[in-house]
Amino acid sequence: MLERVLDKLLWLGHSSFIYEGEPLIYFDPFALRHLRPADLILVSHDHPHHCSPVDIDKVRRTHTVILADEHTARHINPPVIAMAPGQRETVGDFLIEALPAYNLHMSFHPRQKAHLGFIVTLEGLRLYHAGDTDFIPEMRDFDVDIALLPISGFNVMDAEEAAQAALALHPQVAIPMHYGTDYGTLEDAMRFRALLDGKIRVEILSKS
């Protein structure tokens, strides 16, 4: 089951992913080259590399469900479902959980803005997209199988902190994100993998 879900998960650059299953899900669609009709779009927060209304409109259809935090929802053409950390939404047969995502020691992603991470249950596995965040205390209570974690160190966790987060989350697989565009490099992703060698399986996805 794990390998089947991973086979359907593509990294599109920065923190953007597509899950090419049922439902077809985009996470933080940005600078899209894959233009498949979306069933579900999850937007973590309103910063430009994460909330791109132009890209959202390229893949949304009349049936598409879009979930975002309350502030971000105002930047996206309606309808959009606004969520807050701790809230759950059921879309069809799929449960989406909104989780907190914030910086601990800087103001770029303040906790009071209520930015989001998401957990989506797919084929019995819990896929966690962390959004833009530090290693926050709440992560110790998350139950996840696949963790998509920012590692660039640019207003998010760096590789070392992300490795600590992965050890606390203890997923079956951790996948680095938030690198390879304006911030972070492949070397950051490789350092993240090296720090978890023998502890957590890390998959570095090629950009699709």
C-alpha positions as CSV (number, residue, x, y, z in Angstrom):
1,M,0.0,0.0,0.0
2,L,2.8,2.4,0.9
3,E,4.6,2.0,-2.4
4,R,1.3,2.4,-4.3
5,V,0.7,5.7,-2.7
6,L,4.3,6.9,-3.2
7,D,4.1,5.9,-6.9
8,K,1.1,8.3,-7.2
9,L,2.8,11.2,-5.4
10,L,4.8,13.7,-7.6
11,W,6.8,16.6,-6.4
12,L,6.2,19.7,-8.7
13,G,8.8,21.9,-7.1
14,H,9.2,24.0,-3.9
15,S,6.3,22.7,-1.7
16,S,3.9,21.8,-4.5
17,F,2.8,18.1,-5.0
18,I,0.2,16.2,-6.9
19,Y,-1.3,13.0,-5.8
20,E,-2.4,11.3,-9.0
21,G,-5.0,9.0,-7.4
22,E,-8.7,9.2,-6.5
23,P,-9.2,11.9,-5.5
24,L,-6.6,13.8,-7.5
25,I,-5.1,16.2,-5.1
26,Y,-2.9,19.3,-5.5
27,F,-1.0,20.6,-2.5
28,D,0.1,24.3,-2.8
29,P,-0.1,24.3,-6.6
30,F,2.5,26.7,-8.0
31,A,4.2,27.1,-11.4
32,L,2.3,24.1,-12.7
33,R,3.2,22.1,-15.8
34,H,0.9,19.2,-14.8
35,L,-2.6,20.5,-15.7
36,R,-4.8,17.6,-14.6
37,P,-8.3,18.4,-13.4
38,A,-8.2,18.6,-9.6
39,D,-10.7,17.0,-7.3
40,L,-9.2,18.6,-4.2
41,I,-6.7,21.5,-3.8
42,L,-5.1,22.2,-0.4
43,V,-3.4,25.6,0.1
44,S,-1.3,25.9,3.3
45,H,-1.0,29.7,3.4
46,D,-1.0,32.9,1.4
47,H,2.7,33.4,0.4
48,P,3.2,33.4,-3.4
49,H,5.1,30.1,-3.7
50,H,2.2,28.4,-2.0
51,C,-1.0,30.3,-2.9
52,S,-1.1,31.0,-6.7
53,P,-4.6,31.8,-7.8
54,V,-3.6,31.6,-11.4
55,D,-2.4,28.1,-11.0
56,I,-5.4,27.1,-9.0
57,D,-7.7,28.3,-11.7
58,K,-5.8,26.3,-14.3
59,V,-6.7,23.0,-12.6
60,R,-10.0,23.7,-10.8
61,R,-13.3,22.5,-12.3
62,T,-16.9,22.9,-11.1
63,H,-16.6,19.9,-8.8
64,T,-13.2,20.9,-7.3
65,V,-13.1,21.4,-3.5
66,I,-10.5,23.9,-2.3
67,L,-9.4,24.1,1.3
68,A,-7.3,26.9,2.8
69,D,-6.9,29.0,6.0
70,E,-9.3,31.9,6.4
71,H,-6.9,34.6,5.3
72,T,-5.7,32.7,2.3
73,A,-9.2,31.8,1.2
74,R,-9.9,35.5,0.5
75,H,-7.2,35.5,-2.2
76,I,-8.8,32.6,-4.1
77,N,-11.8,32.7,-6.3
78,P,-14.8,31.2,-4.5
79,P,-16.0,28.7,-3.5
80,V,-13.3,27.9,-1.0
81,I,-13.7,26.2,2.4
82,A,-11.8,28.1,5.1
83,M,-10.3,25.9,7.8
84,A,-8.5,26.5,11.1
85,P,-5.9,24.4,12.8
86,G,-7.6,21.5,14.5
87,Q,-10.5,21.5,12.2
88,R,-11.5,18.5,10.1
89,E,-13.4,18.3,6.8
90,T,-14.8,15.3,5.0
91,V,-14.8,15.5,1.2
92,G,-16.5,12.5,-0.3
93,D,-15.1,9.6,1.6
94,F,-11.8,11.4,2.4
95,L,-10.9,13.0,5.7
96,I,-8.8,16.2,5.7
97,E,-7.3,17.4,8.9
98,A,-6.0,20.9,9.2
99,L,-2.9,21.3,11.5
100,P,-0.9,24.2,12.8
101,A,2.1,25.5,10.9
102,Y,4.2,28.4,12.3
103,N,7.6,29.7,13.2
104,L,8.8,29.6,16.8
105,H,11.4,32.3,16.9
106,M,10.6,34.6,13.9
107,S,7.6,36.5,12.7
108,F,7.5,35.4,9.0
109,H,4.9,32.6,9.7
110,P,3.3,33.8,13.0
111,R,1.1,31.4,14.9
112,Q,-1.7,33.9,15.0
113,K,-2.0,33.9,11.2
114,A,-3.3,30.3,11.6
115,H,-1.4,28.9,8.6
116,L,-2.0,25.3,7.9
117,G,-0.4,21.9,7.4
118,F,-2.7,19.0,6.3
119,I,-3.1,15.3,6.9
120,V,-5.0,13.4,4.3
121,T,-5.9,9.8,4.7
122,L,-5.2,7.9,1.4
123,E,-5.7,4.2,1.0
124,G,-5.4,3.8,4.8
125,L,-2.2,5.9,5.0
126,R,-1.9,9.3,6.6
127,L,-0.1,11.7,4.4
128,Y,1.2,14.9,6.1
129,H,2.0,18.1,4.2
130,A,3.6,20.3,6.9
131,G,3.3,23.6,5.1
132,D,5.8,26.3,6.1
133,T,6.7,25.6,9.7
134,D,9.4,25.0,12.3
135,F,9.6,21.8,14.4
136,I,6.6,22.8,16.5
137,P,5.6,21.0,19.8
138,E,2.3,19.8,18.3
139,M,4.2,17.5,15.9
140,R,5.0,15.1,18.7
141,D,1.3,14.2,18.8
142,F,0.7,13.7,15.0
143,D,0.1,10.2,13.7
144,V,1.5,10.1,10.2
145,D,2.8,7.5,7.7
146,I,4.3,9.8,5.0
147,A,5.7,13.3,6.0
148,L,6.4,16.1,3.5
149,L,8.7,18.4,5.4
150,P,10.3,21.8,4.6
151,I,14.1,21.6,4.8
152,S,15.6,24.8,3.3
153,G,16.1,26.8,6.4
154,F,14.6,29.9,4.8
155,N,11.8,30.9,7.3
156,V,11.2,27.2,7.8
157,M,13.1,24.3,9.3
158,D,16.6,23.6,8.1
159,A,17.8,20.0,7.4
160,E,18.9,19.5,11.0
161,E,15.6,20.7,12.5
162,A,13.6,18.8,9.9
163,A,15.4,15.6,10.8
164,Q,14.5,16.2,14.5
165,A,10.9,16.7,13.4
166,A,11.0,13.4,11.4
167,L,12.3,11.5,14.4
168,A,9.4,12.9,16.5
169,L,6.8,12.1,13.8
170,H,8.4,8.7,13.0
171,P,6.7,8.3,9.6
172,Q,7.4,5.3,7.4
173,V,8.8,7.7,4.8
174,A,9.9,11.3,5.0
175,I,10.1,13.5,1.9
176,P,11.9,16.8,1.8
177,M,10.3,19.9,0.2
178,H,10.7,23.7,0.2
179,Y,13.9,23.7,-1.8
180,G,15.1,23.9,-5.4
181,T,13.4,27.2,-6.3
182,D,14.6,30.5,-4.8
183,Y,15.4,28.8,-1.5
184,G,17.3,25.7,-0.5
185,T,19.2,23.2,-2.7
186,L,19.5,19.5,-3.4
187,E,22.4,19.5,-1.0
188,D,20.0,20.5,1.8
189,A,17.8,17.5,0.9
190,M,20.7,15.2,0.8
191,R,21.9,16.4,4.3
192,F,18.4,15.7,5.6
193,R,18.6,12.2,4.3
194,A,22.0,11.6,5.7
195,L,20.9,12.8,9.2
196,L,18.2,10.2,9.2
197,D,20.2,7.3,7.7
198,G,19.3,4.1,9.4
199,K,16.5,5.8,11.4
200,I,13.8,7.0,8.9
201,R,13.5,6.2,5.3
202,V,13.9,9.3,3.2
203,E,12.8,9.6,-0.4
204,I,14.2,12.6,-2.4
205,L,11.7,13.0,-5.3
206,S,12.8,14.3,-8.7
207,K,10.9,17.3,-9.9
208,S,8.1,16.3,-12.3
